[in-house]
Amino acid sequence: MTMPHGPESVLLPRASDQFDVLHQMVAAHATADSIVLDVGAGCGHQDYAGRLKPIVGHIVGVDPSPRILANRRLDERFQSTLEEFAPTHRDHFDVLVASYVVEHVSSPMRFLVAMRECLKQGGSAFILTPNIFHYFGASAFVARRLHIDEWVVRRIRDHTR
Protein backbone atom coordinates (compact mmCIF):
# COMPACT_ATOMS: atom_id res chain seq x y z
CA MET A 1 0.00 0.00 0.00
CA THR A 2 1.41 3.43 -0.86
CA MET A 3 1.59 5.79 2.08
CA PRO A 4 2.39 9.54 2.09
CA HIS A 5 5.93 8.91 3.39
CA GLY A 6 6.79 5.77 1.44
CA PRO A 7 5.69 2.23 0.71
CA GLU A 8 4.31 -0.06 3.35
CA SER A 9 4.39 -3.83 3.37
CA VAL A 10 1.49 -5.64 4.94
CA LEU A 11 1.89 -9.18 6.23
CA LEU A 12 -1.41 -10.95 6.73
CA PRO A 13 -2.29 -13.39 9.49
CA ARG A 14 -2.88 -16.95 8.24
CA ALA A 15 -6.65 -16.71 8.71
CA SER A 16 -6.96 -13.66 6.42
CA ASP A 17 -8.50 -13.91 2.99
CA GLN A 18 -5.82 -12.21 0.92
CA PHE A 19 -8.25 -11.19 -1.80
CA ASP A 20 -10.60 -9.55 0.75
CA VAL A 21 -7.64 -7.55 2.05
CA LEU A 22 -6.53 -6.66 -1.49
CA HIS A 23 -10.07 -5.47 -2.27
CA GLN A 24 -10.14 -3.33 0.90
CA MET A 25 -6.76 -1.80 0.12
CA VAL A 26 -7.66 -0.96 -3.48
CA ALA A 27 -11.03 0.43 -2.35
CA ALA A 28 -9.23 2.75 0.08
CA HIS A 29 -7.19 4.23 -2.81
CA ALA A 30 -9.51 4.01 -5.81
CA THR A 31 -12.47 6.07 -6.93
CA ALA A 32 -15.35 5.33 -9.27
CA ASP A 33 -13.35 6.79 -12.17
CA SER A 34 -10.03 5.07 -11.41
CA ILE A 35 -8.25 3.20 -14.17
CA VAL A 36 -6.73 -0.05 -12.88
CA LEU A 37 -3.99 -2.14 -14.45
CA ASP A 38 -4.10 -5.84 -13.59
CA VAL A 39 -0.58 -7.16 -14.26
CA GLY A 40 -0.54 -10.90 -14.93
CA ALA A 41 -4.31 -10.95 -15.34
CA GLY A 42 -4.33 -14.36 -17.01
CA CYS A 43 -7.58 -15.94 -18.09
CA GLY A 44 -9.56 -14.49 -15.19
CA HIS A 45 -9.71 -17.56 -12.95
CA GLN A 46 -9.12 -15.31 -9.92
CA ASP A 47 -12.20 -13.24 -9.11
CA TYR A 48 -10.50 -10.17 -7.65
CA ALA A 49 -10.85 -8.20 -10.93
CA GLY A 50 -14.58 -8.95 -10.93
CA ARG A 51 -14.79 -7.81 -7.32
CA LEU A 52 -13.01 -4.55 -8.19
CA LYS A 53 -15.29 -3.66 -11.13
CA PRO A 54 -18.06 -2.09 -8.98
CA ILE A 55 -15.62 0.29 -7.25
CA VAL A 56 -13.43 1.44 -10.18
CA GLY A 57 -14.08 2.90 -13.61
CA HIS A 58 -12.03 0.71 -15.93
CA ILE A 59 -9.83 -2.40 -15.61
CA VAL A 60 -7.07 -3.12 -18.11
CA GLY A 61 -5.16 -6.40 -18.06
CA VAL A 62 -1.70 -7.24 -19.31
CA ASP A 63 -0.19 -10.73 -19.47
CA PRO A 64 2.29 -12.40 -21.83
CA SER A 65 0.05 -15.47 -22.07
CA PRO A 66 -2.53 -15.67 -24.88
CA ARG A 67 -4.97 -16.82 -22.19
CA ILE A 68 -5.56 -13.16 -21.30
CA LEU A 69 -7.63 -12.83 -24.47
CA ALA A 70 -10.27 -15.05 -22.81
CA ASN A 71 -10.46 -12.92 -19.64
CA ARG A 72 -13.95 -11.40 -19.66
CA ARG A 73 -13.50 -9.72 -16.26
CA LEU A 74 -11.42 -6.99 -17.95
CA ASP A 75 -12.48 -3.98 -19.99
CA GLU A 76 -9.30 -4.19 -22.12
CA ARG A 77 -6.77 -7.01 -22.66
CA PHE A 78 -3.15 -6.83 -23.83
CA GLN A 79 -1.01 -9.87 -24.51
CA SER A 80 2.34 -8.43 -23.49
CA THR A 81 4.85 -8.25 -20.69
CA LEU A 82 4.57 -5.24 -18.43
CA GLU A 83 8.00 -4.08 -19.57
CA GLU A 84 6.86 -4.06 -23.24
CA PHE A 85 3.49 -2.49 -22.38
CA ALA A 86 4.74 0.35 -20.14
CA PRO A 87 6.32 2.71 -22.74
CA THR A 88 3.00 3.14 -24.57
CA HIS A 89 1.00 3.58 -21.34
CA ARG A 90 3.05 6.12 -19.37
CA ASP A 91 1.30 7.86 -16.47
CA HIS A 92 -1.99 6.20 -17.42
CA PHE A 93 -3.15 4.18 -14.39
CA ASP A 94 -4.41 5.23 -10.97
CA VAL A 95 -3.99 1.76 -9.47
CA LEU A 96 -1.83 -1.21 -10.40
CA VAL A 97 -2.39 -4.72 -9.04
CA ALA A 98 0.07 -7.60 -9.46
CA SER A 99 -1.30 -10.75 -7.86
CA TYR A 100 1.02 -13.76 -7.73
CA VAL A 101 3.26 -12.27 -10.41
CA VAL A 102 6.48 -10.90 -8.88
CA GLU A 103 7.75 -14.34 -7.89
CA HIS A 104 7.92 -15.14 -11.63
CA VAL A 105 9.70 -11.97 -12.75
CA SER A 106 13.20 -12.53 -14.15
CA SER A 107 14.35 -8.90 -13.86
CA PRO A 108 12.77 -7.34 -10.75
CA MET A 109 14.28 -3.88 -11.28
CA ARG A 110 13.00 -3.64 -14.88
CA PHE A 111 9.59 -4.82 -13.66
CA LEU A 112 9.43 -2.19 -10.88
CA VAL A 113 10.54 0.57 -13.26
CA ALA A 114 7.79 -0.48 -15.69
CA MET A 115 5.24 -0.43 -12.86
CA ARG A 116 6.24 3.11 -11.91
CA GLU A 117 6.17 4.17 -15.55
CA CYS A 118 2.53 3.08 -15.90
CA LEU A 119 1.29 4.81 -12.75
CA LYS A 120 0.01 8.37 -12.66
CA GLN A 121 1.62 10.72 -10.15
CA GLY A 122 0.19 9.70 -6.76
CA GLY A 123 -0.97 6.32 -8.07
CA SER A 124 -0.88 3.19 -5.93
CA ALA A 125 0.57 -0.25 -6.63
CA PHE A 126 -0.50 -3.40 -4.81
CA ILE A 127 1.60 -6.53 -5.01
CA LEU A 128 0.27 -9.79 -3.66
CA THR A 129 2.78 -12.61 -3.35
CA PRO A 130 3.02 -15.80 -1.33
CA ASN A 131 5.18 -16.03 1.75
CA ILE A 132 8.48 -17.56 0.63
CA PHE A 133 8.46 -19.80 3.71
CA HIS A 134 5.07 -21.26 2.72
CA TYR A 135 5.40 -24.34 0.48
CA PHE A 136 3.98 -22.46 -2.50
CA GLY A 137 6.30 -19.50 -2.09
CA ALA A 138 9.32 -21.76 -1.62
CA SER A 139 8.32 -23.84 -4.66
CA ALA A 140 7.91 -20.73 -6.82
CA PHE A 141 11.27 -19.42 -5.63
CA VAL A 142 13.06 -22.67 -6.48
CA ALA A 143 11.25 -23.12 -9.82
CA ARG A 144 12.19 -19.59 -10.88
CA ARG A 145 15.84 -20.12 -9.99
CA LEU A 146 15.88 -23.39 -11.96
CA HIS A 147 14.16 -21.65 -14.92
CA ILE A 148 11.32 -24.19 -14.94
CA ASP A 149 8.59 -21.90 -13.55
CA GLU A 150 6.82 -21.36 -16.89
CA TRP A 151 6.81 -25.12 -17.56
CA VAL A 152 5.36 -25.77 -14.10
CA VAL A 153 2.67 -23.11 -14.51
CA ARG A 154 1.63 -24.54 -17.90
CA ARG A 155 1.38 -28.03 -16.36
CA ILE A 156 -0.71 -26.78 -13.43
CA ARG A 157 -3.05 -24.75 -15.62
CA ASP A 158 -3.55 -27.41 -18.29
CA HIS A 159 -7.24 -28.18 -17.70
CA THR A 160 -7.40 -30.69 -20.56
CA ARG A 161 -5.67 -33.43 -18.52
C-alpha positions in Angstrom: 0.0 0.0 0.0 1.4 3.4 -0.9 1.6 5.8 2.1 2.4 9.5 2.1 5.9 8.9 3.4 6.8 5.8 1.4 5.7 2.2 0.7 4.3 -0.1 3.3 4.4 -3.8 3.4 1.5 -5.6 4.9 1.9 -9.2 6.2 -1.4 -11.0 6.7 -2.3 -13.4 9.5 -2.9 -16.9 8.2 -6.6 -16.7 8.7 -7.0 -13.7 6.4 -8.5 -13.9 3.0 -5.8 -12.2 0.9 -8.2 -11.2 -1.8 -10.6 -9.6 0.7 -7.6 -7.5 2.0 -6.5 -6.7 -1.5 -10.1 -5.5 -2.3 -10.1 -3.3 0.9 -6.8 -1.8 0.1 -7.7 -1.0 -3.5 -11.0 0.4 -2.3 -9.2 2.8 0.1 -7.2 4.2 -2.8 -9.5 4.0 -5.8 -12.5 6.1 -6.9 -15.3 5.3 -9.3 -13.4 6.8 -12.2 -10.0 5.1 -11.4 -8.2 3.2 -14.2 -6.7 0.0 -12.9 -4.0 -2.1 -14.5 -4.1 -5.8 -13.6 -0.6 -7.2 -14.3 -0.5 -10.9 -14.9 -4.3 -10.9 -15.3 -4.3 -14.4 -17.0 -7.6 -15.9 -18.1 -9.6 -14.5 -15.2 -9.7 -17.6 -13.0 -9.1 -15.3 -9.9 -12.2 -13.2 -9.1 -10.5 -10.2 -7.6 -10.9 -8.2 -10.9 -14.6 -9.0 -10.9 -14.8 -7.8 -7.3 -13.0 -4.5 -8.2 -15.3 -3.7 -11.1 -18.1 -2.1 -9.0 -15.6 0.3 -7.3 -13.4 1.4 -10.2 -14.1 2.9 -13.6 -12.0 0.7 -15.9 -9.8 -2.4 -15.6 -7.1 -3.1 -18.1 -5.2 -6.4 -18.1 -1.7 -7.2 -19.3 -0.2 -10.7 -19.5 2.3 -12.4 -21.8 0.1 -15.5 -22.1 -2.5 -15.7 -24.9 -5.0 -16.8 -22.2 -5.6 -13.2 -21.3 -7.6 -12.8 -24.5 -10.3 -15.0 -22.8 -10.5 -12.9 -19.6 -13.9 -11.4 -19.7 -13.5 -9.7 -16.3 -11.4 -7.0 -18.0 -12.5 -4.0 -20.0 -9.3 -4.2 -22.1 -6.8 -7.0 -22.7 -3.2 -6.8 -23.8 -1.0 -9.9 -24.5 2.3 -8.4 -23.5 4.8 -8.3 -20.7 4.6 -5.2 -18.4 8.0 -4.1 -19.6 6.9 -4.1 -23.2 3.5 -2.5 -22.4 4.7 0.4 -20.1 6.3 2.7 -22.7 3.0 3.1 -24.6 1.0 3.6 -21.3 3.1 6.1 -19.4 1.3 7.9 -16.5 -2.0 6.2 -17.4 -3.1 4.2 -14.4 -4.4 5.2 -11.0 -4.0 1.8 -9.5 -1.8 -1.2 -10.4 -2.4 -4.7 -9.0 0.1 -7.6 -9.5 -1.3 -10.8 -7.9 1.0 -13.8 -7.7 3.3 -12.3 -10.4 6.5 -10.9 -8.9 7.7 -14.3 -7.9 7.9 -15.1 -11.6 9.7 -12.0 -12.8 13.2 -12.5 -14.2 14.3 -8.9 -13.9 12.8 -7.3 -10.8 14.3 -3.9 -11.3 13.0 -3.6 -14.9 9.6 -4.8 -13.7 9.4 -2.2 -10.9 10.5 0.6 -13.3 7.8 -0.5 -15.7 5.2 -0.4 -12.9 6.2 3.1 -11.9 6.2 4.2 -15.5 2.5 3.1 -15.9 1.3 4.8 -12.7 0.0 8.4 -12.7 1.6 10.7 -10.2 0.2 9.7 -6.8 -1.0 6.3 -8.1 -0.9 3.2 -5.9 0.6 -0.2 -6.6 -0.5 -3.4 -4.8 1.6 -6.5 -5.0 0.3 -9.8 -3.7 2.8 -12.6 -3.4 3.0 -15.8 -1.3 5.2 -16.0 1.7 8.5 -17.6 0.6 8.5 -19.8 3.7 5.1 -21.3 2.7 5.4 -24.3 0.5 4.0 -22.5 -2.5 6.3 -19.5 -2.1 9.3 -21.8 -1.6 8.3 -23.8 -4.7 7.9 -20.7 -6.8 11.3 -19.4 -5.6 13.1 -22.7 -6.5 11.2 -23.1 -9.8 12.2 -19.6 -10.9 15.8 -20.1 -10.0 15.9 -23.4 -12.0 14.2 -21.7 -14.9 11.3 -24.2 -14.9 8.6 -21.9 -13.6 6.8 -21.4 -16.9 6.8 -25.1 -17.6 5.4 -25.8 -14.1 2.7 -23.1 -14.5 1.6 -24.5 -17.9 1.4 -28.0 -16.4 -0.7 -26.8 -13.4 -3.0 -24.7 -15.6 -3.5 -27.4 -18.3 -7.2 -28.2 -17.7 -7.4 -30.7 -20.6 -5.7 -33.4 -18.5 
